[in-house]
Amino acid sequence: MLFKLAWGNVRRAGRDYLVYLLTLTLAVTVFYAFNTISVQVDIAGVTEQNAGMGETLGGIISGLTLFLAFVMGFLMVYANNFIMKRRKKEFGLYQVLGMSRGQVARIMALETVFVSAAALAFGIVLGVALSQVMVFFTASLFKTQIADFHFFFSPTALLMTVACLAAIFAVTLVFNLRVVARARIIDLMSAGRQNEAIKARNPWVSAVIFVVGAAAIAIAYARLLHDGLPYDGDPEKMRDFLITTATVIVGTILFFFGLSGFLLKVLQSVRGLYWRGLNMVTLRQLAAKVNTASFSMAVIAMILFLAITSVTTGMSLASVMNASVERGTPVDYTRCLVYFSEETVAEMNADPDITGGTATYAVAEQPVDLVEASAKDTIQEGEHAGQPFDVLSIAGDYVQLEAYDSTPRGAREPLVTLDGLCEAVGMPMPSGTETSGVTGLGLMVMRESDYNRYLRFRGMDEVDLGSGGYLLLSDMGATVNDIYNAVLAQGVTIDFGGAELSPVAERVDEDASVFGNSMMGMNSGTIVVPDGLVDACDLPLYYGYLMLDYPEGADVAAADGYIGVPRTYGTVTDDAGNIVAAWGTEATRTTTYESVNSMNGLISYLAIYIGFVLVVACAAILTIQQLSGVADAGENYRILSELGTSTPEIAHSVLAQQTIFFVFPLAMGVAHSVVALSVIIDLVELFGGLTIGGMVGFTALIFLIAYGGYFCVTYLLGKGIVRDAVRTRHAN
Amino acid sequence: MMGKHSMGAHVEVPSDAAGGAARSRVHMTLPTVPAPARTSATEAAAAPVLDVRHIEKVYGSRNNVTHALADVSFTVSRGEFVGIMGASGSGKSTLLNCVSTIDAVTSGNVLIDGVDVTAMKASKLTKFRREQLGFIFQDSNLLDTLTARENIALPLTISRVPAGETLVRVEDVAARLSISNVLDKYPYQMSGGQQQRVAAARALVTEPALIMADEPTGALDSKNARLLLECFETMNRAYRATVLMVTHDSFAASYTQRVLFIRDGRIFTELRRGTSSRQEFFNRIMEVVAMMGGEASDAL
């Protein structure tokens, strides 16, 4: 019996439940599709290049899904309140007819179950379809080829989705039961058409509020554009930034609070416009909803702002990485060796587990030849299995250079530290480094002759330090380079083990600072000094770099393949057979580009996922609010109809109201984003150019379709409600 | 619409054939008796504002037919204030709905200002209703989001009357109905009586051919009811507005010039006030109500 009632209710209240169903279905679709990411990544062939990529992405996405499910849960509570508000009388009637609260609650729970089940069914079907399509999208994001496309279904994703849906259901149910449990029958029965109390808000006051809000927003924009982002963590700038943020939030709220009053005032002054057709009705309906709607419009504007900004920034950062990988990947193959320090050697030798009783560790006296050392690796698979790794077999031009520790042997303090340089130019340490070491961050040291050999190899002009010159090198971006540039520009002299050194350049040449292929840079600070100083100061070896280009016209894929085949690493020993270093990273140009693509893909994925769910949530709230507004105003529309207004005219008025409700928050969000992004772009440009490319455009399109889709649904359903309201004649 | 007409054509024949003498008498008397004192006889006879001819309204399916209206005919002359009385379920509201084009008749014709509204298409009806009819309901039916001034102006703005003229006409009608002081108030800031007078002003402002009032005093206390009815008299006198008022309240009916009594979907009889005082007319109405029998207590 209860089952039948509940089923009938869902069917009857179909329109009310439609928004609910639509949003829940979309949520399920998106949850499922995105949670199949680890399977997709497999099919798209991403994992071949990046083992673990799928798991990483999958892990992040499931975490995100939980968070988004939480957001969705509250949205659903809101949607459900809308349905409940309209049905209080019905629930009251059940109780008057002798049903217990428990039974009424069960009816409601059953209704929610029906809708949730339907949403699950639709959502999974759509989600499965979407995830098949998304594989191609994934492949293009990660710039891979799909080798073997096949239909797939992910039970894990299904489980995840069902769990989220169950959570949403539980939250909704708890809130619903509270409504039934708390309400007294008399309240339920008299709950009829409880329109929002229409307060006679003085339009002048509203208009003033609007102007103040608009002014606050303008001030905040000006402040932000002037001050920029507080990326260096300066507390004063941080405080200014917080004031700007607060101003824009308050401004946005005031703007929407005063919007309808302002529009009313402005249009009232244009008599011919105000006293024409349904214009005044449209404006007054808007003004009547100012209490409930203005705050949510402001919140939605802010959420849209966050979604747009984070998505654009994320994708732009990814594109920056694309741009900087160009610079960070100067050669076909790089390999790096890390020399043991005195402390490490002592520790290693003291531990029999490491030495195994036979090996001895030592501090390197002479640089190790990386080509020879590489030959101690043994190739394990393929046609060269069992053979040593012969770098020269793939090498065209190549160069080896050494970097030294700036802490002399036996000393405790580095000769040159980042904090020292900061102090010299009166700049704060980059954020995140202030607390990282008490003794300070020592720079690496490079011989002038090594560096010139590197420059020759790169085809760049050599430098001449003379007897007392120095150069600073770094490829880690503006955070540290601002400091180095200041040091060089101010001509700061450095006491290097007793020698007085002066800079020979004005700026850091980032292009000439790259010693290994990487997407983000690896050289956080190197000082190039005259050769003699390195020996005079007795600086220990730190890194050995091998940089290598394939021969002209070589088969890149074959060479990459040769490097990519698994190898056992040989020990790196000096002439006496002591182990002096361990292998560090090695990277081909190709693998670096691929990891950038993966990073790109990852960021784009998360951005789209979060952005889409947020946009859908915002649009759903607007839709629900609008529909409940139309339903509440149904009586008014009926009167209009009786006064001789045609239904299309009324629908037109409703459309105008909806347009204002949908467009203004979007416009505000976009405006905020444009201003914020222009500042963010300034910042990101420091890392190397920003292109808001096609990907952002594509994402914007998806968002607009989702937002616009909700707008259309709102209009169609709203029109239906108007039609019903107009049709139900005044009772006799 | 078309379907109902073709069906109506063959329903009409048996109903006429079986029609009682009383019904045709009512129909016959109207043109012969001169129009009431306040209207010039020649004008009224020449062009009735409302001409209801043999209308029927049937609800339900083949097996379970309810005749809400059975062969009702009457006319209303220009400038007349006519009441329609009857008990609950007598069909008086159905009659009003059919006359006001909100509901469609099963058969018969309704002519307003010589135009047959039963033959009109829905799109034309909207325009017709907007220009030729005014409505006043039991609940004032004002838009709760608009001020009184805006509510009264609404029918004019809908008809795209220029703003200047709209505002002048609103002020004018408000002054006549003594509601100038509430023009800038919202409905919830007004008393029920004020709301009804605003509704009356809204019905009047377009100067329609016919104003229809459905139990306008139903929700008012006696003082406000009297104010509203006096307001109707003003409308009728000052604007020569033609008013058709459905009521079950004899006191309200006594303000009219003529009362049609409806029972079981038929016109039972009619009373004319003539030159008698309102009190005398009220007493005569009470007699008819008593005569109408068991429903007398209902009718009151």
HADDOCK unambig.tbl for C-alpha pairs under 7 A between the chains (distance, minus, plus):
assign (segid A and resid 271 and name CA) (segid B and resid 163 and name CA) 6.14 0.50 0.50
assign (segid A and resid 272 and name CA) (segid B and resid 162 and name CA) 6.90 0.50 0.50
assign (segid A and resid 272 and name CA) (segid B and resid 163 and name CA) 5.31 0.50 0.50
assign (segid A and resid 275 and name CA) (segid B and resid 157 and name CA) 5.65 0.50 0.50
assign (segid A and resid 275 and name CA) (segid B and resid 163 and name CA) 5.33 0.50 0.50
assign (segid A and resid 276 and name CA) (segid B and resid 157 and name CA) 4.65 0.50 0.50
assign (segid A and resid 276 and name CA) (segid B and resid 158 and name CA) 6.75 0.50 0.50
assign (segid A and resid 276 and name CA) (segid B and resid 160 and name CA) 5.80 0.50 0.50
assign (segid A and resid 276 and name CA) (segid B and resid 163 and name CA) 6.92 0.50 0.50
assign (segid A and resid 277 and name CA) (segid B and resid 157 and name CA) 4.70 0.50 0.50
assign (segid A and resid 277 and name CA) (segid B and resid 158 and name CA) 4.29 0.50 0.50
assign (segid A and resid 277 and name CA) (segid B and resid 159 and name CA) 6.95 0.50 0.50
assign (segid A and resid 277 and name CA) (segid B and resid 160 and name CA) 5.91 0.50 0.50
assign (segid A and resid 278 and name CA) (segid B and resid 158 and name CA) 6.40 0.50 0.50
assign (segid A and resid 284 and name CA) (segid B and resid 145 and name CA) 5.66 0.50 0.50
assign (segid A and resid 284 and name CA) (segid B and resid 146 and name CA) 6.33 0.50 0.50
assign (segid A and resid 285 and name CA) (segid B and resid 145 and name CA) 6.16 0.50 0.50
assign (segid A and resid 288 and name CA) (segid B and resid 145 and name CA) 6.32 0.50 0.50
assign (segid A and resid 636 and name CA) (segid B and resid 143 and name CA) 5.32 0.50 0.50
assign (segid A and resid 639 and name CA) (segid B and resid 141 and name CA) 6.37 0.50 0.50
assign (segid A and resid 643 and name CA) (segid B and resid 130 and name CA) 5.78 0.50 0.50
assign (segid A and resid 643 and name CA) (segid B and resid 155 and name CA) 6.30 0.50 0.50
assign (segid A and resid 644 and name CA) (segid B and resid 126 and name CA) 4.90 0.50 0.50
assign (segid A and resid 644 and name CA) (segid B and resid 127 and name CA) 6.10 0.50 0.50
assign (segid A and resid 644 and name CA) (segid B and resid 129 and name CA) 5.56 0.50 0.50
assign (segid A and resid 644 and name CA) (segid B and resid 130 and name CA) 4.18 0.50 0.50
assign (segid A and resid 645 and name CA) (segid B and resid 126 and name CA) 6.61 0.50 0.50
assign (segid A and resid 645 and name CA) (segid B and resid 158 and name CA) 6.69 0.50 0.50
assign (segid A and resid 646 and name CA) (segid B and resid 126 and name CA) 6.22 0.50 0.50
assign (segid A and resid 732 and name CA) (segid B and resid 93 and name CA) 6.15 0.50 0.50
